[in-house]
């Protein structure tokens, strides 16, 4: 009898593992109900619940019959579950108005069919399909948001903790990745940090999070932005033991064209979609004055050549005119930040068709976790924010939106607020287009290194189905993006629904 009981419970556990929940009670269905076929599963929140009566499990014959029955039921329900999953790979949004990522106006009431990972059909006429239906109720369907300057591994830890326990920091980053997706950001361009493992976990559905376009380690010089070593770590021996920041993959020091070439190739080998260098001083780094120019032109060119050989591009952190102009001369295709640029630099960026990936830094909150010297540097950057956007508009520079949040969960929670802040210089439609279709165009520079081939940032047939259903019209009221928990009622990435609070 003991062996028979074990067989029964093993099968019950197997069913539970498969998402089927047999509830064993003492008063419900009789064994005869199973034999007659009268017992049916209850569906509770999508999980099958089967009720058995323990009074029918007191004899060897009864145990054998029920164990066999459970094996049969479990198999059939598992197959049924797989069938439902295949059927649910199609989702139909009914009665939505579309912001397509480009236009300044919403569409007429429309229906959008998503099949597997892509948008299959958009029509103002009725669409008939075997699909999970979501009644939009006239709400706005728009592309998922894209943050073009993110640091997935550096959002939540402190600067010191980022160099600490690698396992913990990855779990911390995974939690933040899920929160990022739930804020409506379905894609991020990671501009420095060891995010390759996190990206893989997200892509394999181990963790819910945004698509990640990784740069890998920031490549910097001795005392450059991204060099977080202490003075006690000096002198550096070329070819010697790596510092802790290099060991964890946060940044790599390179002090010659050959070293730059090696470090760039290492990031590409690990799966970088673009390469990131720091061409000038930065705010967060303790030994990197803001006005300093770092890499020489031959060093920058070495990274550009390595990236070109892989069919992708280099982006540089650069605030000042010298850093910007030297980067462009070396073949860099995207300038990060640029807050201290002058008129000549803006003209050059526009003439060469270079991308500007900048951020609406309007206060000192971004430096709250940093020391007094770093906060002084942040004040200089903040004073340049209005000017960089004015120059970008004046010269028609291709501009991307990003947030560059570091070392603060509270700041990350304001990701949508930073997007809404763009209306200081742009209309809501222009701001939303920057955070969707424009940012997607920048991502396309990675060419064959693009980890997610397909159209992002738009709502059109054939595009990847990264979609938000918004309760309200963000073209009229962009502040809706500041409260995604309330206002983003559906969040979809790659055709998979991660959130759906549409009333039924």
C-alpha positions in Angstrom: 0.0 0.0 0.0 2.8 2.4 0.9 4.3 2.0 -2.6 0.9 2.6 -4.2 0.5 5.8 -2.1 3.9 6.9 -3.2 3.0 6.3 -6.9 -0.1 8.3 -6.5 1.6 11.3 -4.8 4.4 11.2 -7.3 1.9 11.6 -10.1 0.1 14.3 -8.2 3.4 16.2 -7.8 4.2 15.8 -11.5 0.8 17.3 -12.3 1.4 20.2 -10.0 4.8 20.8 -11.6 3.1 21.0 -15.0 0.7 23.7 -13.7 -2.2 21.3 -12.8 -3.4 21.4 -9.2 -5.2 18.2 -8.0 -6.9 19.2 -4.7 -7.4 16.2 -2.5 -10.4 16.5 -0.2 -12.6 14.2 1.9 -16.0 15.2 0.7 -16.2 16.0 -3.0 -16.0 13.8 -6.1 -16.5 10.1 -5.9 -14.2 7.7 -7.8 -17.3 6.7 -9.8 -17.4 10.2 -11.2 -14.0 9.6 -12.7 -15.1 6.3 -14.3 -18.3 7.8 -15.6 -16.5 10.8 -17.1 -18.7 13.2 -15.1 -15.9 14.9 -13.3 -14.6 18.0 -15.0 -11.7 20.4 -14.1 -12.3 23.7 -12.6 -10.2 26.6 -14.0 -9.0 29.0 -11.3 -6.8 31.9 -12.6 -5.8 29.7 -15.5 -4.7 26.7 -13.3 -6.6 23.4 -13.5 -7.9 22.2 -10.2 -9.0 18.5 -9.8 -10.9 17.3 -6.7 -10.4 13.8 -5.4 -12.0 12.0 -2.5 -9.5 10.3 -0.1 -12.2 7.8 0.9 -11.8 6.2 -2.5 -8.1 5.7 -1.9 -8.2 3.1 0.8 -7.7 -0.1 -1.3 -5.0 -1.3 -3.6 -7.4 -1.5 -6.5 -8.7 2.0 -5.9 -5.2 3.4 -5.7 -4.1 1.7 -8.9 -7.2 3.0 -10.7 -6.8 6.6 -9.4 -3.1 6.6 -10.1 -3.7 5.4 -13.7 -6.5 7.9 -14.1 -4.3 10.8 -12.8 -1.6 9.8 -15.3 -4.1 9.9 -18.1 -5.7 13.1 -16.9 -2.3 14.7 -16.4 -1.1 13.8 -19.9 -4.3 15.1 -21.5 -4.3 18.3 -19.5 -0.6 19.0 -20.3 -1.4 18.6 -24.0 -4.4 20.8 -23.5 -2.3 23.4 -21.8 0.3 23.3 -24.6 -2.6 23.8 -27.1 -3.9 26.8 -25.2 -0.4 28.3 -25.1 -0.1 27.9 -28.9 -3.5 29.4 -29.4 -2.7 32.3 -27.0 0.3 33.2 -29.1 -2.1 35.3 -31.1 -3.5 38.4 -29.4 -6.1 40.8 -30.9 -6.4 44.3 -29.6 -9.9 45.6 -30.5 -11.0 49.2 -30.6 -7.7 51.1 -30.1 -6.4 54.4 -31.3 -2.8 54.0 -32.5 0.2 56.2 -31.9 2.5 54.6 -34.4 5.7 56.1 -33.0 6.1 58.7 -35.8 2.8 60.6 -36.5 1.7 63.5 -34.5 -1.9 62.3 -34.4 -3.7 59.2 -33.4 -5.3 56.8 -35.8 -9.0 56.2 -36.1 -10.4 53.3 -34.0 -8.5 50.3 -35.2 -7.9 46.6 -34.5 -4.4 45.1 -34.2 -3.6 41.4 -34.5 -0.4 40.2 -33.0 0.8 36.7 -33.9 3.8 35.1 -32.2 6.4 38.0 -31.9 5.1 40.4 -34.6 2.3 42.6 -35.5 0.5 40.7 -38.3 -2.4 43.0 -39.2 -3.8 46.5 -38.5 -7.2 47.4 -39.8 -10.1 49.8 -39.1 -12.3 46.9 -40.1 -13.1 44.0 -37.9 -10.4 41.3 -37.7 -11.5 37.7 -37.3 -8.9 35.5 -35.7 -8.5 32.7 -33.2 -6.8 34.9 -30.6 -6.9 36.2 -27.1 -8.9 39.4 -27.4 -8.2 42.5 -25.4 -10.9 45.2 -25.6 -9.0 48.5 -25.9 -12.1 50.5 -25.2 -10.8 53.4 -27.3 -7.5 53.5 -25.4 -4.2 54.4 -27.1 -1.9 51.6 -28.3 1.7 52.8 -28.8 5.1 51.3 -29.2 7.1 50.2 -26.1 9.4 52.8 -24.8 13.2 52.7 -25.4 15.9 54.1 -23.1 19.0 54.8 -25.3 21.3 55.4 -22.3 20.8 52.9 -19.5 23.1 51.0 -17.1 21.2 47.8 -16.2 23.8 46.6 -13.7 24.4 49.9 -12.1 20.9 51.2 -11.3 20.5 49.9 -7.8 23.9 49.2 -6.2 26.0 51.9 -4.6 29.3 52.7 -6.3 31.1 50.6 -3.8 28.6 47.7 -3.9 28.8 47.6 -7.7 32.3 46.2 -7.2 31.2 43.7 -4.6 29.3 40.4 -4.7 28.7 39.5 -8.4 25.9 37.0 -7.7 23.9 39.5 -5.5 24.4 42.3 -8.0 23.1 40.1 -10.8 20.0 39.3 -8.8 19.6 42.9 -7.9 19.8 43.8 -11.6 17.3 41.1 -12.5 14.8 42.7 -10.1 15.4 46.1 -11.6 15.0 44.7 -15.1 11.5 43.5 -14.3 10.7 46.9 -12.8 12.1 48.6 -15.9 9.8 46.5 -18.1 6.8 47.3 -15.9 7.5 51.0 -16.4 6.9 50.4 -20.1 10.5 50.4 -21.3 10.6 47.3 -23.4 14.1 48.0 -24.8 17.3 49.6 -23.3 20.6 50.4 -24.8 23.1 49.5 -22.1 26.0 51.9 -22.2 28.4 50.3 -19.8 28.4 47.4 -17.4 28.5 43.5 -17.3 25.0 43.0 -18.6 25.6 40.1 -20.9 24.4 37.5 -18.4 21.3 39.5 -17.5 20.5 39.9 -21.2 20.8 36.2 -21.7 18.5 35.4 -18.8 15.9 37.8 -20.1 16.1 36.5 -23.7 15.7 32.9 -22.3 12.6 34.0 -20.3 14.3 33.2 -17.0 13.7 36.9 -16.0 11.1 39.4 -17.2 12.9 42.4 -18.5 13.5 44.7 -21.5 15.5 43.8 -24.6 19.1 44.8 -23.9 21.6 46.2 -26.5 24.8 45.7 -24.5 28.0 47.6 -24.8 29.9 45.5 -22.2 32.6 47.1 -20.2 33.2 50.8 -20.6 36.6 51.4 -22.2 38.5 54.2 -20.5 42.1 55.4 -19.9 44.0 55.8 -16.6 42.1 58.5 -14.7 39.4 58.7 -17.3 35.7 58.5 -16.7 35.0 55.0 -15.7 38.3 54.5 -13.9 37.0 53.7 -10.4 40.4 52.5 -9.0 41.9 54.1 -5.9 45.3 55.8 -5.8 46.5 52.8 -3.9 46.0 50.7 -7.0 48.7 52.7 -8.9 50.9 52.3 -10.7 49.2 50.1 -13.3 51.3 47.5 -15.0 50.3 46.9 -18.6 49.5 43.3 -18.9 49.5 42.9 -15.2 46.7 41.8 -12.8 43.3 43.3 -13.5 41.7 45.7 -11.0 38.4 44.7 -9.3 36.3 46.9 -11.7 37.9 45.1 -14.6 37.4 41.7 -13.1 33.7 42.2 -12.8 33.4 43.7 -16.3 32.4 47.2 -15.4 35.1 49.0 -17.2 38.5 48.3 -18.8 41.5 50.6 -18.8 43.3 51.0 -22.1 46.3 53.3 -22.6 47.4 52.7 -26.2 45.8 52.0 -29.5 46.7 48.3 -29.2 45.1 48.0 -25.8 42.0 49.8 -27.0 41.8 47.4 -29.9 42.1 44.4 -27.6 39.5 45.7 -25.1 37.0 46.5 -27.9 37.4 43.1 -29.5 36.8 41.5 -26.1 33.5 43.2 -25.7 32.5 42.2 -29.2 33.5 38.7 -28.5 31.1 38.6 -25.6 28.2 39.9 -27.6 28.4 43.7 -27.6 26.0 45.4 -30.0 28.1 48.6 -29.9 31.3 49.7 -28.2 31.5 52.5 -25.6 34.5 54.6 -24.8 34.8 57.7 -22.6 36.4 60.5 -24.7 36.3 63.0 -21.9 35.8 63.5 -18.2 32.7 62.5 -16.3 30.6 63.3 -13.3 30.7 60.0 -11.3 34.4 59.1 -11.6 36.5 60.4 -8.7 39.7 61.2 -10.7 38.2 62.5 -13.9 37.8 66.3 -14.2 35.0 67.3 -16.5 37.1 69.4 -18.9 39.7 66.8 -19.6 40.0 65.1 -23.0 41.1 61.5 -22.6 41.7 59.2 -25.6 43.9 60.4 -28.4 42.5 60.3 -31.9 44.6 57.2 -32.8 43.2 55.4 -29.7 39.7 56.3 -30.6 40.3 55.2 -34.2 41.5 51.8 -33.0 38.1 51.1 -31.4 36.3 52.4 -34.5 38.3 50.1 -36.7 37.5 47.1 -34.4 33.8 47.9 -34.4 33.8 48.5 -38.2 35.3 45.1 -38.7 32.3 43.7 -36.8 29.7 45.8 -38.7 28.8 48.0 -35.8 29.8 51.3 -34.3 31.4 53.2 -31.4 29.7 55.6 -29.1 31.7 58.0 -26.9 30.9 59.7 -23.6 31.7 63.3 -24.4 30.6 66.6 -22.9 33.1 69.1 -24.2 33.8 70.5 -27.7 37.3 68.9 -27.8 36.0 65.5 -26.8 33.1 65.7 -29.3 35.2 66.9 -32.3 38.0 64.4 -31.7 35.5 61.6 -31.5 33.9 62.6 -34.8 37.3 62.9 -36.4 38.1 59.3 -35.4 34.9 58.0 -36.9 32.6 57.7 -33.8 28.9 57.6 -34.9 27.2 58.6 -31.6 28.0 61.2 -29.0 26.6 60.5 -25.5 25.6 63.6 -23.4 27.2 66.6 -25.2 25.9 69.0 -22.6 28.8 71.4 -22.8 29.0 71.5 -26.6 29.4 74.7 -28.5 27.9 76.0 -31.8 30.7 74.7 -33.9 30.4 71.2 -32.4 26.7 71.2 -33.0 27.2 72.2 -36.6 29.7 69.4 -37.1 27.4 66.8 -35.6 24.6 67.8 -37.9 26.8 68.0 -41.0 28.3 64.5 -40.4 25.0 62.9 -39.5 26.2 61.9 -36.1 23.7 60.8 -33.5 23.4 62.7 -30.2 22.2 60.6 -27.3 21.5 63.1 -24.5 19.5 63.3 -21.3 17.2 66.0 -19.7 19.3 66.6 -16.6 17.4 69.4 -14.9 18.4 69.2 -11.2 20.9 67.7 -8.9 19.0 64.5 -8.1 21.2 62.5 -10.5 24.2 63.1 -8.2 22.5 62.6 -4.9 24.5 59.4 -4.2 27.8 61.1 -5.1 30.4 63.1 -3.2 30.8 66.9 -3.1 33.3 67.1 -6.0 31.1 64.9 -8.2 28.1 67.1 -7.4 30.0 70.2 -8.5 30.6 68.5 -11.8 26.9 67.7 -12.1 26.0 71.4 -11.6 28.1 72.2 -14.7 26.2 69.5 -16.7 22.8 70.7 -15.5 23.6 74.3 -16.6 24.2 73.0 -20.2 21.0 71.0 -20.6 18.9 73.8 -22.1 21.7 74.7 -24.5 22.3 71.1 -25.8 18.6 70.7 -26.6 18.4 74.2 -28.2 21.4 73.4 -30.4 20.0 70.0 -31.3 16.7 71.6 -32.5 18.4 74.5 -34.2 20.6 72.3 -36.4 18.2 69.3 -36.8 20.6 66.9 -35.0 19.4 63.3 -34.9 18.6 63.1 -31.2 18.0 60.1 -29.0 16.4 60.0 -25.5 18.0 58.3 -22.5 18.1 58.7 -18.7 21.6 57.5 -17.5 20.3 56.6 -14.1 23.0 55.4 -11.7 23.0 54.1 -8.2 19.4 54.9 -7.3 16.2 52.9 -7.4 14.3 56.0 -6.6 15.7 57.8 -9.7 14.9 54.7 -11.8 11.3 54.9 -10.7 11.3 58.4 -12.3 12.3 57.1 -15.7 9.0 58.1 -17.2 9.1 61.5 -15.6 12.4 62.2 -17.4 10.7 61.4 -20.7 7.8 63.7 -19.8 10.4 66.4 -19.1 11.3 66.6 -22.8 8.2 68.7 -23.3 10.3 71.6 -22.0 11.7 71.6 -25.6 9.4 69.3 -27.6 5.8 68.6 -28.1 4.5 65.4 -26.5 4.3 63.7 -29.9 8.0 64.7 -30.6 9.1 63.4 -27.2 7.3 60.1 -27.6 8.7 59.7 -31.1 12.2 60.3 -29.8 11.7 57.5 -27.2 10.3 55.1 -29.7 11.0 55.3 -33.5 14.0 57.6 -33.2 15.7 55.5 -30.6 15.0 52.4 -32.6 16.7 54.0 -35.6 19.8 54.5 -33.4 19.7 50.9 -32.4 19.8 49.9 -36.0 23.4 51.2 -36.3 24.5 47.9 -34.8 23.8 46.3 -38.1 24.6 42.5 -38.1 25.4 42.8 -34.3 21.7 43.7 -33.7 20.6 41.1 -31.2 16.9 41.6 -32.1 16.5 41.8 -35.9 13.2 43.4 -36.8 11.5 46.8 -36.5 11.2 48.3 -33.1 9.7 51.5 -31.9 6.7 51.6 -34.3 3.2 50.1 -34.6 3.0 48.8 -38.1 2.5 45.5 -39.8 5.6 43.3 -39.6 7.1 45.2 -36.6 8.1 43.4 -33.4 5.1 43.4 -31.1 6.5 45.6 -28.2 3.3 47.5 -27.3 1.7 49.6 -24.5 -2.0 50.1 -24.0 -2.4 53.5 -22.3 -5.4 54.5 -20.3 -5.6 58.0 -21.7 -4.0 60.0 -24.6 -0.3 60.7 -24.0 -0.2 63.0 -27.0 -2.5 65.3 -25.0 -1.2 64.4 -21.6 2.4 63.0 -21.6 2.4 63.0 -17.8 0.5 59.7 -18.1 3.9 58.0 -18.6 5.0 59.2 -15.1 2.6 56.7 -13.5 2.9 53.4 -15.5 1.5 51.3 -12.8 -1.9 53.0 -13.2 -1.8 54.2 -16.8 -0.1 51.4 -18.8 -2.9 48.8 -18.6 -1.2 46.3 -21.0 2.5 45.8 -21.5 3.6 43.5 -24.2 7.1 42.6 -25.4 7.7 40.3 -28.3 4.0 39.4 -28.5 4.0 38.2 -24.9 1.6 39.9 -22.4 3.5 40.8 -19.2 0.8 42.9 -17.8 -3.0 43.2 -18.4 -5.2 45.0 -16.0 -7.9 45.9 -18.6 -11.3 45.4 -16.8 -13.2 42.4 -18.1 
